[in-house]
Amino acid sequence: MSRAPRTFGGWTEQMSSNGKFYYYNKKTEISQWDKPSDWPPETGSAEKPKGGGVNEKPRFA
């Protein structure tokens, strides 16, 4: 399943024919493999929050 390309600040995240992401700026016509320095972090991280959960039992020292 493919996802819609992400865009930010004139940049668009694209996928090359070999499956690697690259970044293209339509205004400057620059393409590069590295994420632009101001590219926002991924949202919807699969990381589980650490502590403080509602169903978590209190820990005593």
mmJSON file of the N, C-alpha and C atoms, coordinates in Angstrom:
{"data_MODEL":{"atom_site":{
"group_PDB":["ATOM","ATOM","ATOM","ATOM","ATOM","ATOM","ATOM","ATOM","ATOM","ATOM","ATOM","ATOM","ATOM","ATOM","ATOM","ATOM","ATOM","ATOM","ATOM","ATOM","ATOM","ATOM","ATOM","ATOM","ATOM","ATOM","ATOM","ATOM","ATOM","ATOM","ATOM","ATOM","ATOM","ATOM","ATOM","ATOM","ATOM","ATOM","ATOM","ATOM","ATOM","ATOM","ATOM","ATOM","ATOM","ATOM","ATOM","ATOM","ATOM","ATOM","ATOM","ATOM","ATOM","ATOM","ATOM","ATOM","ATOM","ATOM","ATOM","ATOM","ATOM","ATOM","ATOM","ATOM","ATOM","ATOM","ATOM","ATOM","ATOM","ATOM","ATOM","ATOM","ATOM","ATOM","ATOM","ATOM","ATOM","ATOM","ATOM","ATOM","ATOM","ATOM","ATOM","ATOM","ATOM","ATOM","ATOM","ATOM","ATOM","ATOM","ATOM","ATOM","ATOM","ATOM","ATOM","ATOM","ATOM","ATOM","ATOM","ATOM","ATOM","ATOM","ATOM","ATOM","ATOM","ATOM","ATOM","ATOM","ATOM","ATOM","ATOM","ATOM","ATOM","ATOM","ATOM","ATOM","ATOM","ATOM","ATOM","ATOM","ATOM","ATOM","ATOM","ATOM","ATOM","ATOM","ATOM","ATOM","ATOM","ATOM","ATOM","ATOM","ATOM","ATOM","ATOM","ATOM","ATOM","ATOM","ATOM","ATOM","ATOM","ATOM","ATOM","ATOM","ATOM","ATOM","ATOM","ATOM","ATOM","ATOM","ATOM","ATOM","ATOM","ATOM","ATOM","ATOM","ATOM","ATOM","ATOM","ATOM","ATOM","ATOM","ATOM","ATOM","ATOM","ATOM","ATOM","ATOM","ATOM","ATOM","ATOM","ATOM","ATOM","ATOM","ATOM","ATOM","ATOM","ATOM","ATOM","ATOM","ATOM","ATOM","ATOM"],
"id":[1,2,3,4,5,6,7,8,9,10,11,12,13,14,15,16,17,18,19,20,21,22,23,24,25,26,27,28,29,30,31,32,33,34,35,36,37,38,39,40,41,42,43,44,45,46,47,48,49,50,51,52,53,54,55,56,57,58,59,60,61,62,63,64,65,66,67,68,69,70,71,72,73,74,75,76,77,78,79,80,81,82,83,84,85,86,87,88,89,90,91,92,93,94,95,96,97,98,99,100,101,102,103,104,105,106,107,108,109,110,111,112,113,114,115,116,117,118,119,120,121,122,123,124,125,126,127,128,129,130,131,132,133,134,135,136,137,138,139,140,141,142,143,144,145,146,147,148,149,150,151,152,153,154,155,156,157,158,159,160,161,162,163,164,165,166,167,168,169,170,171,172,173,174,175,176,177,178,179,180,181,182,183],
"type_symbol":["N","C","C","N","C","C","N","C","C","N","C","C","N","C","C","N","C","C","N","C","C","N","C","C","N","C","C","N","C","C","N","C","C","N","C","C","N","C","C","N","C","C","N","C","C","N","C","C","N","C","C","N","C","C","N","C","C","N","C","C","N","C","C","N","C","C","N","C","C","N","C","C","N","C","C","N","C","C","N","C","C","N","C","C","N","C","C","N","C","C","N","C","C","N","C","C","N","C","C","N","C","C","N","C","C","N","C","C","N","C","C","N","C","C","N","C","C","N","C","C","N","C","C","N","C","C","N","C","C","N","C","C","N","C","C","N","C","C","N","C","C","N","C","C","N","C","C","N","C","C","N","C","C","N","C","C","N","C","C","N","C","C","N","C","C","N","C","C","N","C","C","N","C","C","N","C","C","N","C","C","N","C","C"],
"label_atom_id":["N","CA","C","N","CA","C","N","CA","C","N","CA","C","N","CA","C","N","CA","C","N","CA","C","N","CA","C","N","CA","C","N","CA","C","N","CA","C","N","CA","C","N","CA","C","N","CA","C","N","CA","C","N","CA","C","N","CA","C","N","CA","C","N","CA","C","N","CA","C","N","CA","C","N","CA","C","N","CA","C","N","CA","C","N","CA","C","N","CA","C","N","CA","C","N","CA","C","N","CA","C","N","CA","C","N","CA","C","N","CA","C","N","CA","C","N","CA","C","N","CA","C","N","CA","C","N","CA","C","N","CA","C","N","CA","C","N","CA","C","N","CA","C","N","CA","C","N","CA","C","N","CA","C","N","CA","C","N","CA","C","N","CA","C","N","CA","C","N","CA","C","N","CA","C","N","CA","C","N","CA","C","N","CA","C","N","CA","C","N","CA","C","N","CA","C","N","CA","C","N","CA","C","N","CA","C","N","CA","C","N","CA","C"],
"label_alt_id":[null,null,null,null,null,null,null,null,null,null,null,null,null,null,null,null,null,null,null,null,null,null,null,null,null,null,null,null,null,null,null,null,null,null,null,null,null,null,null,null,null,null,null,null,null,null,null,null,null,null,null,null,null,null,null,null,null,null,null,null,null,null,null,null,null,null,null,null,null,null,null,null,null,null,null,null,null,null,null,null,null,null,null,null,null,null,null,null,null,null,null,null,null,null,null,null,null,null,null,null,null,null,null,null,null,null,null,null,null,null,null,null,null,null,null,null,null,null,null,null,null,null,null,null,null,null,null,null,null,null,null,null,null,null,null,null,null,null,null,null,null,null,null,null,null,null,null,null,null,null,null,null,null,null,null,null,null,null,null,null,null,null,null,null,null,null,null,null,null,null,null,null,null,null,null,null,null,null,null,null,null,null,null],
"label_comp_id":["MET","MET","MET","SER","SER","SER","ARG","ARG","ARG","ALA","ALA","ALA","PRO","PRO","PRO","ARG","ARG","ARG","THR","THR","THR","PHE","PHE","PHE","GLY","GLY","GLY","GLY","GLY","GLY","TRP","TRP","TRP","THR","THR","THR","GLU","GLU","GLU","GLN","GLN","GLN","MET","MET","MET","SER","SER","SER","SER","SER","SER","ASN","ASN","ASN","GLY","GLY","GLY","LYS","LYS","LYS","PHE","PHE","PHE","TYR","TYR","TYR","TYR","TYR","TYR","TYR","TYR","TYR","ASN","ASN","ASN","LYS","LYS","LYS","LYS","LYS","LYS","THR","THR","THR","GLU","GLU","GLU","ILE","ILE","ILE","SER","SER","SER","GLN","GLN","GLN","TRP","TRP","TRP","ASP","ASP","ASP","LYS","LYS","LYS","PRO","PRO","PRO","SER","SER","SER","ASP","ASP","ASP","TRP","TRP","TRP","PRO","PRO","PRO","PRO","PRO","PRO","GLU","GLU","GLU","THR","THR","THR","GLY","GLY","GLY","SER","SER","SER","ALA","ALA","ALA","GLU","GLU","GLU","LYS","LYS","LYS","PRO","PRO","PRO","LYS","LYS","LYS","GLY","GLY","GLY","GLY","GLY","GLY","GLY","GLY","GLY","VAL","VAL","VAL","ASN","ASN","ASN","GLU","GLU","GLU","LYS","LYS","LYS","PRO","PRO","PRO","ARG","ARG","ARG","PHE","PHE","PHE","ALA","ALA","ALA"],
"label_asym_id":["A","A","A","A","A","A","A","A","A","A","A","A","A","A","A","A","A","A","A","A","A","A","A","A","A","A","A","A","A","A","A","A","A","A","A","A","A","A","A","A","A","A","A","A","A","A","A","A","A","A","A","A","A","A","A","A","A","A","A","A","A","A","A","A","A","A","A","A","A","A","A","A","A","A","A","A","A","A","A","A","A","A","A","A","A","A","A","A","A","A","A","A","A","A","A","A","A","A","A","A","A","A","A","A","A","A","A","A","A","A","A","A","A","A","A","A","A","A","A","A","A","A","A","A","A","A","A","A","A","A","A","A","A","A","A","A","A","A","A","A","A","A","A","A","A","A","A","A","A","A","A","A","A","A","A","A","A","A","A","A","A","A","A","A","A","A","A","A","A","A","A","A","A","A","A","A","A","A","A","A","A","A","A"],
"label_entity_id":["1","1","1","1","1","1","1","1","1","1","1","1","1","1","1","1","1","1","1","1","1","1","1","1","1","1","1","1","1","1","1","1","1","1","1","1","1","1","1","1","1","1","1","1","1","1","1","1","1","1","1","1","1","1","1","1","1","1","1","1","1","1","1","1","1","1","1","1","1","1","1","1","1","1","1","1","1","1","1","1","1","1","1","1","1","1","1","1","1","1","1","1","1","1","1","1","1","1","1","1","1","1","1","1","1","1","1","1","1","1","1","1","1","1","1","1","1","1","1","1","1","1","1","1","1","1","1","1","1","1","1","1","1","1","1","1","1","1","1","1","1","1","1","1","1","1","1","1","1","1","1","1","1","1","1","1","1","1","1","1","1","1","1","1","1","1","1","1","1","1","1","1","1","1","1","1","1","1","1","1","1","1","1"],
"label_seq_id":[1,1,1,2,2,2,3,3,3,4,4,4,5,5,5,6,6,6,7,7,7,8,8,8,9,9,9,10,10,10,11,11,11,12,12,12,13,13,13,14,14,14,15,15,15,16,16,16,17,17,17,18,18,18,19,19,19,20,20,20,21,21,21,22,22,22,23,23,23,24,24,24,25,25,25,26,26,26,27,27,27,28,28,28,29,29,29,30,30,30,31,31,31,32,32,32,33,33,33,34,34,34,35,35,35,36,36,36,37,37,37,38,38,38,39,39,39,40,40,40,41,41,41,42,42,42,43,43,43,44,44,44,45,45,45,46,46,46,47,47,47,48,48,48,49,49,49,50,50,50,51,51,51,52,52,52,53,53,53,54,54,54,55,55,55,56,56,56,57,57,57,58,58,58,59,59,59,60,60,60,61,61,61],
"pdbx_PDB_ins_code":[null,null,null,null,null,null,null,null,null,null,null,null,null,null,null,null,null,null,null,null,null,null,null,null,null,null,null,null,null,null,null,null,null,null,null,null,null,null,null,null,null,null,null,null,null,null,null,null,null,null,null,null,null,null,null,null,null,null,null,null,null,null,null,null,null,null,null,null,null,null,null,null,null,null,null,null,null,null,null,null,null,null,null,null,null,null,null,null,null,null,null,null,null,null,null,null,null,null,null,null,null,null,null,null,null,null,null,null,null,null,null,null,null,null,null,null,null,null,null,null,null,null,null,null,null,null,null,null,null,null,null,null,null,null,null,null,null,null,null,null,null,null,null,null,null,null,null,null,null,null,null,null,null,null,null,null,null,null,null,null,null,null,null,null,null,null,null,null,null,null,null,null,null,null,null,null,null,null,null,null,null,null,null],
"Cartn_x":[0.847,0.0,0.893,0.671,1.473,0.754,1.525,0.947,1.134,0.365,0.467,1.821,2.428,3.716,3.572,4.553,4.563,5.177,4.679,5.22,5.458,6.462,6.744,7.675,7.301,8.164,8.688,7.864,8.299,8.896,9.182,9.755,8.665,8.895,8.008,8.846,8.371,9.047,8.566,9.483,9.168,9.871,9.457,10.13,10.731,12.005,12.687,12.233,12.645,12.254,12.82,13.891,14.446,13.91,12.889,12.225,12.84,13.8,14.443,13.789,13.565,12.966,13.994,13.525,14.328,13.414,14.004,13.266,13.485,12.379,12.423,11.777,12.474,11.948,11.55,10.259,9.737,10.184,10.307,10.693,12.129,13.038,14.455,14.895,14.024,14.307,15.5,15.673,16.736,16.141,16.856,16.471,17.664,17.367,18.432,17.946,18.905,18.582,18.336,19.053,18.93,17.704,17.055,15.903,16.37,15.559,15.895,16.02,16.893,17.172,15.943,14.982,13.779,12.603,12.848,11.781,11.2,9.872,9.266,9.4,9.42,9.5,8.228,8.343,7.177,6.129,4.863,3.777,3.215,2.516,1.917,2.957,3.939,5.006,4.455,5.059,4.627,5.223,6.063,6.666,5.616,5.765,4.843,5.268,4.338,4.705,5.331,6.266,6.962,6.353,5.661,5.106,3.913,3.225,2.113,0.82,0.762,-0.454,-1.568,-2.8,-3.954,-4.016,-3.725,-3.817,-2.532,-1.567,-0.292,-0.386,0.155,0.162,1.263,1.025,2.058,3.281,4.44,5.688,6.207,6.521,7.063,8.5,9.339,10.762,10.995],
"Cartn_y":[-1.178,0.0,1.243,2.158,3.364,4.496,5.442,6.582,7.831,8.838,10.096,10.736,11.401,12.053,13.146,13.233,14.293,15.539,16.692,17.961,18.889,19.769,20.749,21.816,23.073,24.193,24.166,23.752,23.7,22.365,21.498,20.178,19.119,18.103,16.95,15.691,14.772,13.481,12.56,12.022,11.136,9.8,8.782,7.492,7.169,6.805,6.46,5.085,4.727,3.435,2.256,2.496,1.411,1.418,2.254,2.245,3.138,3.969,4.867,6.248,6.879,8.215,9.272,10.277,11.461,12.67,13.844,15.077,16.044,16.615,17.517,18.845,19.932,21.271,21.863,22.041,22.526,23.959,24.783,26.185,26.312,25.547,25.645,24.581,23.6,22.462,21.636,21.6,20.8,19.485,18.388,17.095,16.578,15.88,15.36,14.144,13.287,12.078,12.397,13.369,13.704,14.567,14.327,15.157,16.593,17.558,18.956,19.167,20.079,20.275,20.674,21.34,21.759,20.808,19.616,18.633,18.187,18.192,17.813,16.312,15.924,14.495,13.76,12.447,11.604,11.761,11.74,11.762,10.359,10.085,8.763,7.711,8.08,7.153,5.888,4.777,3.491,3.25,4.183,4.014,4.082,3.209,3.163,4.207,4.977,5.95,5.262,5.968,5.388,5.899,5.035,5.374,6.307,6.424,7.341,6.862,5.608,5.087,4.938,5.009,4.928,3.577,2.506,1.17,0.708,1.585,1.213,1.261,0.223,0.19,1.108,1.788,2.66,1.843,2.459,1.799,2.472,1.664,2.188,1.736,2.623,2.311,1.452],
"Cartn_z":[0.0,0.0,0.0,-0.922,-0.979,-0.259,0.202,0.9,0.052,0.359,-0.371,-0.067,-1.048,-0.791,0.262,1.148,2.157,1.539,1.933,1.452,2.629,2.479,3.521,2.953,3.126,2.766,1.341,0.402,-0.987,-1.396,-0.424,-0.687,-0.754,-1.58,-1.673,-1.524,-0.698,-0.53,-1.651,-2.415,-3.531,-3.316,-4.065,-3.984,-5.348,-5.342,-6.588,-7.068,-8.264,-8.837,-8.047,-7.262,-6.442,-5.01,-4.741,-3.441,-2.383,-2.752,-1.792,-1.879,-0.72,-0.704,-1.094,-1.819,-2.106,-1.983,-1.984,-1.724,-2.88,-3.369,-4.519,-4.158,-4.487,-4.259,-5.604,-5.807,-7.089,-7.376,-6.326,-6.516,-7.019,-6.42,-6.764,-7.767,-8.03,-8.909,-8.423,-7.104,-6.494,-6.019,-6.275,-5.702,-4.913,-3.818,-2.957,-2.204,-1.802,-1.042,0.426,0.971,2.395,2.642,3.79,4.165,4.34,3.917,4.191,5.701,6.099,7.526,8.335,7.712,8.445,8.248,7.689,7.45,8.79,8.951,10.237,10.508,11.777,12.116,11.716,11.57,11.258,12.35,11.971,12.948,13.074,14.153,14.345,14.646,15.433,15.783,16.419,16.095,16.643,18.025,18.491,19.808,20.892,21.882,23.007,24.04,24.575,25.603,26.806,27.449,28.595,29.89,30.597,31.904,31.835,32.956,33.061,32.44,32.048,31.438,32.455,32.029,32.918,33.618,32.916,33.503,34.178,34.258,34.857,36.376,37.043,38.508,39.023,40.141,40.71,41.123,40.982,41.386,42.64,43.627,44.876,45.027,45.539,45.708,46.919],
"occupancy":[1.0,1.0,1.0,1.0,1.0,1.0,1.0,1.0,1.0,1.0,1.0,1.0,1.0,1.0,1.0,1.0,1.0,1.0,1.0,1.0,1.0,1.0,1.0,1.0,1.0,1.0,1.0,1.0,1.0,1.0,1.0,1.0,1.0,1.0,1.0,1.0,1.0,1.0,1.0,1.0,1.0,1.0,1.0,1.0,1.0,1.0,1.0,1.0,1.0,1.0,1.0,1.0,1.0,1.0,1.0,1.0,1.0,1.0,1.0,1.0,1.0,1.0,1.0,1.0,1.0,1.0,1.0,1.0,1.0,1.0,1.0,1.0,1.0,1.0,1.0,1.0,1.0,1.0,1.0,1.0,1.0,1.0,1.0,1.0,1.0,1.0,1.0,1.0,1.0,1.0,1.0,1.0,1.0,1.0,1.0,1.0,1.0,1.0,1.0,1.0,1.0,1.0,1.0,1.0,1.0,1.0,1.0,1.0,1.0,1.0,1.0,1.0,1.0,1.0,1.0,1.0,1.0,1.0,1.0,1.0,1.0,1.0,1.0,1.0,1.0,1.0,1.0,1.0,1.0,1.0,1.0,1.0,1.0,1.0,1.0,1.0,1.0,1.0,1.0,1.0,1.0,1.0,1.0,1.0,1.0,1.0,1.0,1.0,1.0,1.0,1.0,1.0,1.0,1.0,1.0,1.0,1.0,1.0,1.0,1.0,1.0,1.0,1.0,1.0,1.0,1.0,1.0,1.0,1.0,1.0,1.0,1.0,1.0,1.0,1.0,1.0,1.0,1.0,1.0,1.0,1.0,1.0,1.0],
"B_iso_or_equiv":[0.0,0.0,0.0,0.0,0.0,0.0,0.0,0.0,0.0,0.0,0.0,0.0,0.0,0.0,0.0,0.0,0.0,0.0,0.0,0.0,0.0,0.0,0.0,0.0,0.0,0.0,0.0,0.0,0.0,0.0,0.0,0.0,0.0,0.0,0.0,0.0,0.0,0.0,0.0,0.0,0.0,0.0,0.0,0.0,0.0,0.0,0.0,0.0,0.0,0.0,0.0,0.0,0.0,0.0,0.0,0.0,0.0,0.0,0.0,0.0,0.0,0.0,0.0,0.0,0.0,0.0,0.0,0.0,0.0,0.0,0.0,0.0,0.0,0.0,0.0,0.0,0.0,0.0,0.0,0.0,0.0,0.0,0.0,0.0,0.0,0.0,0.0,0.0,0.0,0.0,0.0,0.0,0.0,0.0,0.0,0.0,0.0,0.0,0.0,0.0,0.0,0.0,0.0,0.0,0.0,0.0,0.0,0.0,0.0,0.0,0.0,0.0,0.0,0.0,0.0,0.0,0.0,0.0,0.0,0.0,0.0,0.0,0.0,0.0,0.0,0.0,0.0,0.0,0.0,0.0,0.0,0.0,0.0,0.0,0.0,0.0,0.0,0.0,0.0,0.0,0.0,0.0,0.0,0.0,0.0,0.0,0.0,0.0,0.0,0.0,0.0,0.0,0.0,0.0,0.0,0.0,0.0,0.0,0.0,0.0,0.0,0.0,0.0,0.0,0.0,0.0,0.0,0.0,0.0,0.0,0.0,0.0,0.0,0.0,0.0,0.0,0.0,0.0,0.0,0.0,0.0,0.0,0.0],
"pdbx_formal_charge":[null,null,null,null,null,null,null,null,null,null,null,null,null,null,null,null,null,null,null,null,null,null,null,null,null,null,null,null,null,null,null,null,null,null,null,null,null,null,null,null,null,null,null,null,null,null,null,null,null,null,null,null,null,null,null,null,null,null,null,null,null,null,null,null,null,null,null,null,null,null,null,null,null,null,null,null,null,null,null,null,null,null,null,null,null,null,null,null,null,null,null,null,null,null,null,null,null,null,null,null,null,null,null,null,null,null,null,null,null,null,null,null,null,null,null,null,null,null,null,null,null,null,null,null,null,null,null,null,null,null,null,null,null,null,null,null,null,null,null,null,null,null,null,null,null,null,null,null,null,null,null,null,null,null,null,null,null,null,null,null,null,null,null,null,null,null,null,null,null,null,null,null,null,null,null,null,null,null,null,null,null,null,null],
"auth_seq_id":[1,1,1,2,2,2,3,3,3,4,4,4,5,5,5,6,6,6,7,7,7,8,8,8,9,9,9,10,10,10,11,11,11,12,12,12,13,13,13,14,14,14,15,15,15,16,16,16,17,17,17,18,18,18,19,19,19,20,20,20,21,21,21,22,22,22,23,23,23,24,24,24,25,25,25,26,26,26,27,27,27,28,28,28,29,29,29,30,30,30,31,31,31,32,32,32,33,33,33,34,34,34,35,35,35,36,36,36,37,37,37,38,38,38,39,39,39,40,40,40,41,41,41,42,42,42,43,43,43,44,44,44,45,45,45,46,46,46,47,47,47,48,48,48,49,49,49,50,50,50,51,51,51,52,52,52,53,53,53,54,54,54,55,55,55,56,56,56,57,57,57,58,58,58,59,59,59,60,60,60,61,61,61],
"auth_comp_id":["MET","MET","MET","SER","SER","SER","ARG","ARG","ARG","ALA","ALA","ALA","PRO","PRO","PRO","ARG","ARG","ARG","THR","THR","THR","PHE","PHE","PHE","GLY","GLY","GLY","GLY","GLY","GLY","TRP","TRP","TRP","THR","THR","THR","GLU","GLU","GLU","GLN","GLN","GLN","MET","MET","MET","SER","SER","SER","SER","SER","SER","ASN","ASN","ASN","GLY","GLY","GLY","LYS","LYS","LYS","PHE","PHE","PHE","TYR","TYR","TYR","TYR","TYR","TYR","TYR","TYR","TYR","ASN","ASN","ASN","LYS","LYS","LYS","LYS","LYS","LYS","THR","THR","THR","GLU","GLU","GLU","ILE","ILE","ILE","SER","SER","SER","GLN","GLN","GLN","TRP","TRP","TRP","ASP","ASP","ASP","LYS","LYS","LYS","PRO","PRO","PRO","SER","SER","SER","ASP","ASP","ASP","TRP","TRP","TRP","PRO","PRO","PRO","PRO","PRO","PRO","GLU","GLU","GLU","THR","THR","THR","GLY","GLY","GLY","SER","SER","SER","ALA","ALA","ALA","GLU","GLU","GLU","LYS","LYS","LYS","PRO","PRO","PRO","LYS","LYS","LYS","GLY","GLY","GLY","GLY","GLY","GLY","GLY","GLY","GLY","VAL","VAL","VAL","ASN","ASN","ASN","GLU","GLU","GLU","LYS","LYS","LYS","PRO","PRO","PRO","ARG","ARG","ARG","PHE","PHE","PHE","ALA","ALA","ALA"],
"auth_asym_id":["A","A","A","A","A","A","A","A","A","A","A","A","A","A","A","A","A","A","A","A","A","A","A","A","A","A","A","A","A","A","A","A","A","A","A","A","A","A","A","A","A","A","A","A","A","A","A","A","A","A","A","A","A","A","A","A","A","A","A","A","A","A","A","A","A","A","A","A","A","A","A","A","A","A","A","A","A","A","A","A","A","A","A","A","A","A","A","A","A","A","A","A","A","A","A","A","A","A","A","A","A","A","A","A","A","A","A","A","A","A","A","A","A","A","A","A","A","A","A","A","A","A","A","A","A","A","A","A","A","A","A","A","A","A","A","A","A","A","A","A","A","A","A","A","A","A","A","A","A","A","A","A","A","A","A","A","A","A","A","A","A","A","A","A","A","A","A","A","A","A","A","A","A","A","A","A","A","A","A","A","A","A","A"],
"auth_atom_id":["N","CA","C","N","CA","C","N","CA","C","N","CA","C","N","CA","C","N","CA","C","N","CA","C","N","CA","C","N","CA","C","N","CA","C","N","CA","C","N","CA","C","N","CA","C","N","CA","C","N","CA","C","N","CA","C","N","CA","C","N","CA","C","N","CA","C","N","CA","C","N","CA","C","N","CA","C","N","CA","C","N","CA","C","N","CA","C","N","CA","C","N","CA","C","N","CA","C","N","CA","C","N","CA","C","N","CA","C","N","CA","C","N","CA","C","N","CA","C","N","CA","C","N","CA","C","N","CA","C","N","CA","C","N","CA","C","N","CA","C","N","CA","C","N","CA","C","N","CA","C","N","CA","C","N","CA","C","N","CA","C","N","CA","C","N","CA","C","N","CA","C","N","CA","C","N","CA","C","N","CA","C","N","CA","C","N","CA","C","N","CA","C","N","CA","C","N","CA","C","N","CA","C","N","CA","C","N","CA","C","N","CA","C"],
"pdbx_PDB_model_num":[1,1,1,1,1,1,1,1,1,1,1,1,1,1,1,1,1,1,1,1,1,1,1,1,1,1,1,1,1,1,1,1,1,1,1,1,1,1,1,1,1,1,1,1,1,1,1,1,1,1,1,1,1,1,1,1,1,1,1,1,1,1,1,1,1,1,1,1,1,1,1,1,1,1,1,1,1,1,1,1,1,1,1,1,1,1,1,1,1,1,1,1,1,1,1,1,1,1,1,1,1,1,1,1,1,1,1,1,1,1,1,1,1,1,1,1,1,1,1,1,1,1,1,1,1,1,1,1,1,1,1,1,1,1,1,1,1,1,1,1,1,1,1,1,1,1,1,1,1,1,1,1,1,1,1,1,1,1,1,1,1,1,1,1,1,1,1,1,1,1,1,1,1,1,1,1,1,1,1,1,1,1,1]
}}}
